[in-house]
Amino acid sequence: MKTFAKRLKTMLKVDARRMFTMPAVWIMFGISLALPVLILVMTSFVGVAEAGEGAVAFTNVWQAIGSAGGMSMDLTGMCNINLLYFLAAIFTCLFVGEDFRSGYVKNLFTVRSRKIDYVLSKTIVLFAAACGMFLCYFAGAMIGGGIAGLSFDTAEVGASAGGIALCMISKIFFAPVFVSIALTLATVGKQRLWLSVLGTLAAGMLLFTMIPMMTPLNAGAFHVVLCVLGGPLFATGLGAVSCVILNKTSLV
Amino acid sequence: MNAIEIRNLSKRYGEKYAVNGLDMTVPQGAIYGFIGENGSGKSTTEKLICGLIRPSGGTIRLWGKDHRDQEVRSRVGVLIESPGCFPNYSVWNNMKLQAANLGIRNENEEIRRVLRLVRMDGAASNKFKNCSLGMKQRIGIAFALLGDPALLVLDEPINGLDADGMRIMREILTGLSARGTTVLISSHILGELEKIATHYGILRGGKLLKEMTAEELNADCPTYVALKTEDTERAREVLARAFGRVETDGETGEIRVYGAYAEGVAKYLYGNFGIPVTELRTAKISLEEYYIDLMREGRE
């Protein structure tokens, strides 16, 4: 009898192999890298005079990562790294949905009855993909800021280098929340990709205003602990729900 | 030991029962032909056995253990409806994923072995979406054979196969059965099934109508006298009066007389009515005919 660790290891191997051979993951990384470059460069080219005060607000590169005090309803508050949560969630729906649409789950769950292996493995690899996306966005923001000639001064946005590092860690560890929501909705939607994507977007809208509070630009240890513990805990809880859904519903 | 034992199995969708109180036994090493009309519950039963859907009631035991048991499940190979492959992946990469899922040690060797078995080794690098229907079926069978399972559950595996594909399939399944592998195979191509099945289960309306061995089926299949005359209409009329069940093949003009001896029929026709018989033979009805009769009786 295979131990849980061995089963998870083989499942992770399969999922990682699948994910990194999937064009969608590289497209998502590409979008994550290009998005901040486009946002920062294009908004700085348009200029304040033509677009109006409220529309163009990127004066500092770190605004693309977050804001120091809560969510602002201007361009910087809407078009920053937090958009990646939606991207990660949509990728989760695509990845899990393909398992159902291709009939791969038939092969899988015939030889493996434990749904927990599937849910856990998917959560881990999709979290890894989300990490990749966040890092790509960060790199893209640096490139975009450089091209647009924006300021890199952290004090200007009320943060410090350490605070920004902690902010990034918090944001990355908040990703399992979105991943697990999308995973649960994908197990509900099964072959109906549209259902899981719509559900995920709706759930994301509700959570979107919470993200700046949980992961501010001047994040401290409290925010990191909250996200590092809260994210995986939330994912565990919803993972259990996904397992129940997979166990109680027809897989084909 | 029986490979599959199903007792009082039921699956309900809303108010409608897809499977209703099914009892079924598949002995180890058997090739069990699972027959039934469309919607009779064959695929549902197979999905239930594989744990892909949850039963509404009843039990399924594989080698005496609950069918959800992890160890038991790892010994089952499945082809249900279509092979579960990613269309943009190559055949080889799809098989690599399943081999990894099964925890096969020598993945490459095992994949080569099963692809060779289904004569698909030349198509390993093809993208799955570019394969023809017949190729996809063979790949599906190769998928099911990965890891040398002790039980194969195949749903309509010969659909889309050409004559050569069907022959290969026959060879594979009979070879596996000889080695002790149990095969549960559903198909509408009864002529092919008849060549390989050792046991049969006939399903109707979610219930098992009949379960029997190939020998029992053979004994149960009535013999008939097939004959041709120059006056088919008259011969049919007089034979029907004397022998009861008489059928005529509209295309060939052959008359079938059930429950009679060839010589007796010929003598009766010529002696009493002067109708000469031009062709005469004794035959048994095929599985297909037996099945059609059984379904007809059920409806009546």
Interface residues (C-beta under 8 A of the other chain):
Chain A: M1 K2 K6 T10 M11 K13 V14 R17 R18 T21 P23 E98 S102 G103 Y104 V105 K106 N107 L108 F109 T110 V111 R112 S113 R114 N247 K248 T249 S250 L251 V252
Chain B: K47 C50 G51 L52 I53 R54 R68 D69 Q70 E71 R73 S74 V76 V78 I80 E81 S82 P83 G84 C85 F86 P87 N88 Y89 N93 K96 L97 Q98 A100 N101 L102 G103 F143 G147
